[in-house]
Amino acid sequence: MALTPKQQAFINEYAIDKNATQAAVRAGYSPKTAYSMGNENMKKPVIKSIIDAELEKRSNKLGLDADWVLQRLKDISDRCMTAEPVMIREGAEWLESGEYKFDSSGANKATELIGKHLKLFTEKLEIGNPDGKPFEVNIKIVE
């Protein structure tokens, strides 16, 4: 399948921000139909495979993968958890107060993202009998 100039432009624009609607607008599709055209383009196997290949090429070029992201998040969390002494001024001197502070919001966010990646926070709904036996379903049809 040969790509139209707009489809090729869509592929190039999608790589910028991974927003199909905005990519469609920047590629020259009407703003009124951009959402549906972006969605339609993303469903076309040829376009999707080209986009996937381009994004993978970019990730490989930069050395970005899940291990890189997780290591960065771990480093951020560790750095945010580093205790820094709270300083107080006594006369002309700055002294440690005996209290310490750390960046709890940065540590929490990094830990949250790691947990999400590891699927630690997904809610699971298990349906079944406690004894492991199959369900017994009785349906009564009322006329």
N, C-alpha and C positions, 0 to 999 in steps of 0.2 A: 504494500500500500504506500503510495507516494503521499507525503505530507503536503498540505497546503501551506502557503507562507504564514497564514495566521496560526496554524497548528504548530509550526516550527517556532514562531514567536512566542506562542503560549508555553512551549517547553522551556525556552530560554528564560521567560519571565517567571515561571513557576519555581525555578531553581533559586530565585532571589529570596522569596519569603515563604514558599510552600503554601501559598494562599491561592486556590484555583480561581476564585471569583476575581480577585485583584489582578492575577496573571492574565485572565481573559480580557479584562478592561485594557490593560497595558498592551496586550497583543492586538488590539483593534476591534474586539467584539463590542457590541452595543452594551452600555451599562445596564439596560433593561433586561438583557438576556444573558448577561455575564455569568450569573450564578448557574443557570442551566447549561450554558456552553462549557463552563469550567468543569462542571460535574460530568457532562457527556464526554469531554476530552479525557478526563481521568479514567473513564470506564473503557476507553478504547485500548485494547491490548498493546498495540504498537506504540502509542504515545506513553502509556504507563511503563512499558519496558524501557523506553529511551530515558524517561525521567528517572526511573530506578537506577539505571546504569550510570547516569550522570551524577546522581547523588552519592552512589557508592564510590565512583571514581574520586569525587571531591573528598569524601571521608578517608579513603585510602591515601590520597595525596597529603592530607593533613595528619594522618596517623590517628584519626578519631575512631574510637569504637567504644563498646560498653565498658571495657576494662579501663580505658582512659578516663571516661566520665566518672566511674565509680572511684577511681584513685583520686581524682580531683575533689570529689565530694568528701571523701575520707580526709584528705589534707585540710580542706576548709573546716570540717567539723573539728578536727584535732586542733587547728589554729584557734578557732573560736572558743574552744574549751580551755585554752591556756589562761591560767589565773594571772591577773595583773594586779599588783598592789595598789590600793587606794591611797593617794598621797594627801597629806594635810600640811598646812603651813603653820609653823610655829616660829614666830618672829621672822627672821630672814631666811630660815631654813625650811626645806621640804622634807618631811619625815613620813615613813610608812605608818598608816593608821592601824595596821593589824588586820584590816579587812581586805578582801580581794574581790575583783570583778571579772566578768568574762562576757563574751558576746553570746548570750543565750539564744537570741532569735536566729543568728547565723548558724549556730550549732543545731538548733531544732530543725531548721529548714533543710540543711544538708542531710541530717539523719532521716528526716521524713522522705526525702527523695530516694535515699538508699533503700529505705524500707519499702517504698512503692515499687522500686525496681525488683526487689527480692520477693514481691507479692506478700509481704507480711501483714498488710492492712486490708486485704480483700475480705469482704464479708462472705462467709460461706453459709449456705442454707442447705442442710442435709435433711433429706426427706426419707424416712424409712421407719420400720418398726425397730424398737430397741433390741429385739431378739434376732434381727436380721432376716426374718421370714418375709416373703412377699406380702404386699398389701392385698387386702380383700376388699373389693369394691362391689357394692350392691346398688344397682340403678333401678329405680322404680319409675315407670312411665305412667303418667296420669293423663287420661284423655278428657 
